[in-house]
Amino acid sequence: MTQDQPNILVIMTDDHGQWASGCYGNRELRTPAMDYLAASGVRMANAFTPSPVCSPARASFFSGLFPSQHGIHDWLWYEANIRTDEQRQALEGQPSLHGQSTLPQSLAEAGYTCGLSGKWHCGGDDQPQPGFDYWYSLRANQPPRDGQYSNQGKLVALRGYHTDIITEQAVNFLRVRDRDKPFFLFTGYIGTHSPWRDHPERLADSYRECHFDDIPRDTTYPYGRLAGESTHNSRLNRREALAQYYASVSHIDEGIGRLLDELEAQCVRENTLVVYTSDHGLNCSHHGVWGKGNGTRPLNMLEESIRVPMIFNHPGRLFAGQVRAEMVDHCDLHETLLDYAGVQPQRSGPYPGRSFKPMFTEGRGLPDWKNTQVCEYGSVRMARSTTHKLVLRDPDGPNHLFDLTADPRETRSVCAEQPEQVDALTAHLESFFDTHADPVKNGLRVRELPRHNFHEAWRDESE
């Protein structure tokens, strides 16, 4: 391994809102490992997901493409959940990343040994995916304890907290890997995903007397009815749900600490870039919503749904102690990791991301960096500038424009009052998708495409 080939550890949590950690301003959550990574590394203050739901967001990280390019637009139904021939037939042709170039493939071709522990959820979860030498994937969304994993394609049932099991298998990869090659390790935690219950009692109990003052006591989201997780009992027992969610974050933070300790014990911490992020954000009673983009109908692009934590840490290699204000997303992260590894993959077509490596290695801004963030979820598209957010819902709306300066809680649409902002952000969306959308996989065609699951968000009103 050369100095130009750093190890890369990416930790991606499911449903971890940017607001839910000490280093992002939460005054009651205990996240010492995350806080340490941020304080001695680089924290991106304006990091976003390309899509506020798990499978599309993860696929964008692994492929470097937007959903309208890779074709995954909603969460994927696991094969393990298919019980009948009718269900199997309904999901025939379900999208996946099969045949598409991914980050682990590019890194493997450049000499990396690649491992995964935890959640994949981009299709074909039971079998090791191309590029990975080590595969220990959680088979399906499950409660916090006990479940099935795929160990190199062989199903095993394990007892215990998933956070602990995923950490254990990540540590195992670090111990059995080829020491003569650099490594890429993806650790996919799920503890922060619903249901918010049954987390370690020692942690949950420590949060039950919290004030939870960092969560605004909002009026209910005025532009749609509550759906999915928002209709569960968690909104009726807010304090217990929040104590359990906070406990899940602290439990994951403990796992991160253990991974850092293992890197130090192996004397490889100095040559390892550690990245912490989440696939998308989460509302925990924010706006009255429990969930992410599919927590309401019609789908939302609330700040809590689309903002994610993103932290970089590499001792002695980064311009540390920074908080960067630039807008970045997981497609940018994909390009940044390739750049950091010195890898230039052979590929064609427009890629929406751009490496921001100089921001954290040299502490400088980049010319012509984007000032508008795009997100999509099925046929819903969003353009967010530093001051305004436009949400377009094809084909029939409703469409909304929020003035984030005057109305940061997104309580009132001002499309009629500010038509010039609507026109400018609409033009930005049209230009972006004219450049990047695949004619077949375009999110505007989701109703025509094979199903992702039996509860697709865009079929809610019609079925």
N, C-alpha and C positions, 0 to 999 in steps of 0.2 A: 504494500500500500504506500502511495506517495503522498506528499504533503498536499498535492492538488486533488486528492481523492478523499475528502472528509467522510466520515461516517454520518449518517442522517437518521435521526429518530423523530418520527412524526407521531404525535399523540392527538387523536381526533375523538372528541367526546360527542355523543349524540344528545341533542336538545340542551346544550349548555348555553344559556343566554350570556351575552357579553357583560351584562350588568351583574352577573352572579359570581364575582370573585373579588377579593380584597384589592388586588392591583387595579381593577377597573372601578373602584370607588365604593364597593359594598362594605359597610362599616361593621357588619355583624358576622359575615361569613369568614370562617377560618380557612385560609388557603395558603399556608406558608410556602409550599413548594412552588406554586404558581407565582406568588409574590416575589420569591427569590429569583425565579427565572426572569421576571420582568425587571426587577431592580438591577440585576447584573447583566441584562440583555437589552432587547429592543421590544417595545410594546406598540403595536399598531392601534391607534385610537379609533380609526374609521375603517375597520375590516368588515366585509359583507359576504354573504353567501350568494351564489348565482341563483339559487332557488330555495325557498323556505320550507323544504321538506326533504327527508333523508336521502332516498335513492338518487334523485337528480343532482343534489348537491355533492354527494360522494362521487358520482360519476364525473362531475365537472372537475373535481380535484384530481382524480386518477387519469382522466383523458385530456385535461386542459381545454375542453370544449364546453360550450353552453348546451343546455338541454335541447334546443332546436337544432343542434348539430349532432349530439350523440344519441338522441332519441328517447332517453328515459325522462318522463315528465311527471311521474308520481311515484309513491312508494311501491315497491315490488312485492307481490304476494309470494311468499316462500313456497317452494315445492312441498315442504313438509306440511303445509296447511291445506293442501288440495286433497279432498276426501272422495270426490265422485268423478265419474267420467264426464259429467256435464261441466263441472268446474274446470277440469283439465282442458276440455275442448274450448271453453270460454277464454282461457288464457293461452291458447296455442299461438305461438309467435310473440309471446311476451318479450319486450325489449331487454337487452343486456349490453354489456360492453364486449361481447364476443366478436372477435375479428377487428377490434379497434386498438390502436396503439395506446399503451398506458405508461404511466410513470415507472412502475417496477420493470416493465419490459425494456424501456430505454436505459434504465440504470443497470439492469442485468447484462444488457449487450455491451455496456461500458465497463464490465468487470465487477459489478457489485453482487454480493449475495443478499437476497431479499427475503424478508420474513413478514408474516402477518399474524397478529394475535387479536382476536375479537371480532368486531363487526365489519363485514364487507358490504353486503346488501346492494350489489350492482348486478345480480343475476349469477346463477351457477354457484351458489354459496357452498354447496356440499363438496365441490371438487377444487383442488388447488388451481388457481388462476395463472395464466401465462406470466412468467417473470418471477414468480415466487418459488423459492427453494424450500421455504418452511411455511406451512399452512395450518393454522389452528383457529378455525372460524366458529363463531357462535351461530348455531343453525337458524334460529328464528328469534323474533322479539319475544322476550319472556320476562316474567317477574324478576326481581333482583337476585333471587337465589335458584339454583338447581336448573339443569337443562342439558341439552345435547350440543356437542361440538363436533366439528369435522377435523379429525387429526389426519392430515394428508389424505383425505378422502374416506377415511374409516370413521364411522359414527361412534362416539363414546358418550355415555351419560355420566355427568359429574355433579357431585353435591357441593354446595358452597356458594358464596357470593360471587356473582359474575365479575365484579371488580377485582376480587382477589385472584380468581382463576385466570383472567386475562393478564393480570400483572405477572402471575407465576409463569405463564407460557411465554410472555415477552422476555422475562429473565432467562428462561430456558433457552430461547433462541440465542440470546447473547452469550450463553455458555457453550452451546454446541456448534455455533457458526464456524465457518472457515476463517481462521485468524489471519490468513495470508491475503484476504480480500477485504475491501471496505464493505460496510453493510448499510442497507436501508431497512429499517424496521418500522412498520406501521402498527400502532397499538390503538385499537378501536374500542373505547369504553362505551357502555350503554347505561350505566347506573342512573343517569339523570333523565332517562326516558320514563314516561309513565309505564306502569302505575306507580304513584308516589307513596309507597308503603313498604314495610318490612326491611328497611335498611338497618344497619347496625344500631341497636338500641342505645349503646353508649354514646353514639353521635346524635341520633334523633332526639334523645332526652335533653341533650345539652342545648338544643335550639328551641325547645317548646316554650320557653319564657321570653323569647326574643320579641322585640317590638315590630320587627319587619318594616321599619320606617323608610327603608330605601326603596320600597315598592309603592308607587303612587296609588292612592285611593281614588282611582278613576271612576267616572261614570262609564257605563257599559258602552262598548263600541257602537256608534250610532249607525253604521253603514252595513249592517248585516246581522243575521241571527247567529247565536252561538251554536257550534257544531262540534262533533267528535269529542275530544278530551274535555272541551268546555262544558259538556252536558253531564259529565260524571260527578260523583259525589265530592270530588276534590274542591269544587267551588262552594259546596255547602259546609265543608270543614276546612276552611282556609288555613287556619293555624297549623293543624296537623299535617296537611299537604305540604305547606312551606317548610315545616321542621324536617319532614322526610326529604324534600328536595335539597335543602341545605346540607343534610346529612350525606346525601349521595355525592354532592360536590366535594365535601371534605374527605369522603372515603376515596374518591378518585385522586384527590390531591395526595393522599397517603401513598397511593400506588405510584404516582409520579415521583415522589420522594424515593421510593424503593428502586425505581429504574435509575434515577440519578446516582444512588448509592452503588448500584451494580456497575455502572460505567466507571465510577471512581475506583472501585475495588479492582477492576480489570485494567486500570491505568489507561483508559481510552477516552476519558472525559474531555481531555484537551484537544482531541481530534474528532469531536462529535458535535454536530449541529443538532440542537434540540428545538423542535417546533411544537408549540401547543396551540390547538385551535378546536373549533367545533364545526359540525356539518351545517348547522343553522342555529338561529336563536330560539327563544322560547318566552312566551308570556306565562307568568304565574300569578294570575289575577290582574295583571296589567290590562287596562281597558276592560276589565271584567272577563277577559279571555284566559282560558287555560289551554295552551297549545301554541302552534306556530301558524304557518300560512293557511293550513286547513282547519284552524280553530274556529273559523267563521264561514258562513255562506252569505254572499259570495266570498271568495278567498281574499285574504288580506295581505298587505305588504307593510304591516306595522314595523316600526323601528325595532321593537323587541323581537320580532320574527326574523328580521334580516341581518341584524348585527351579530357578529361573532367575535370571540376573543382570538387574537393572533399574536403570539409571542415568539421571539427568536432568542436563542442563547447559545453562544459558543465562546468559551473562555479564551481570551487573548486574540480572537479573530474578528470580533465585532466592535464597532464603535458603540460601546455599551452605555447604558443609562439614558437611552433615548426614548421619547414618546413621539411617534411620527403621526402627522395629521392627514397624510395622503389617503385617498380612497383606494383600497385594494380588495381583491376577492380571491377565491380559490383557483381561478384560472391564472391569475397573476402569481399565486403561490406555486402552482405547477411549473411555470416558466422559471421562477426564481430558484427552485430546487435544482432544476436541470442546469441552470447557469452556475449555481454554487458548486455543483459536482463537476463542472467542466464538460457537460455532455451536450452535444448538438445532434439530436435524433434526425433520421431521414424521414421526412413527412411532407405532405402536400396540403394545399388548401389554407384558408385564413384561420389563424388561431387568435382568439380574442384577448388572451393574456399577454402580459409584458413583465419581464424580470425587473424587480425593484431591488436587486442585490446591493447596488451602490448606496442605497439609503441606509442600510444597517452595517455595511462594511466600511463605508467612508463617511457616513453621517452627512450626506448631501442629497439635495433634491434632484430630480431628473427633469430635463426640459420637456415641455409639452405633455406632462403627465395628465391623465384624465381628471376632469373636474365633475364628471357625472357618472354615477353608478347605475348599471342596468341589472335588473333581476327579472326572472320569468317563472311562472308556475302554470303549466298548461297553456291556455289561451290568455292568461293574465300577464301583462307586462308592466314594468315599472322603470321610470327614469328618475333618479334622485340627484339633484345638484346640491350645492352647499346650503341653499336656502329654500328649495321647493322640491316637492315629490309629486309626480304624476303617475296615476295608476289607471291603465287602460284595460278594459275587459271586452274582448271580442266575442261575439259580434254585436251584442246588444247592450253592453255596459252593465251596470252603471260605472261611469268614469269619474275619477276624483282628482282634484289638485289640492295639495296641502301646502300652506305657507308655514314652513318649519320654524321660521324666525318668530312669527306672531303667534303660532299655534303648534308648539312642539308636541303636544299630546294628540294631534291629528283628530280634532273633534269637529272640524267644519271644513267642508269642501268649498273652494273659491274659484271653481272653473269659470263661472260667469263673470266674476269680478276681475280676473286676471287672464284674459284670453291670450295675451302675448306670451305668458309663461307656458300655457297649454300648447301653443303652436311651436314654441322653441323646443320643448321637451318631446313633443310628438315627432318633430323632425329628427331629433337625435335617435329616438327609438327606430324610426323607419330606416335611417341610415345604417344603424347598427345591425338590424336584422336583414336588411338587403345584402349586407356584406357577409354575415355569418350564418344565416339560417339555411339549413338543408331543405330543398323543396319537399322531400318525402318525410323528414323527421320534424318539420316545422311545428312548433307548439300550437299554431292556429289550426292545425288539422287533428287535434287530439281526439275528437269524437269519431274520426274515421279510422284511427289507428287501432291495432290490437290492444286489448285491455291490459292494464298493469295489475289490477286487483278487482275485487268485487264491490269496492266502495270508492271508486274514483271520484275525486272532488268535483269534477266538471259534469258528472252524470247525476249529481245529487238532486237537482231540481226536476230532472226529466224522468227518473226511474224510481 
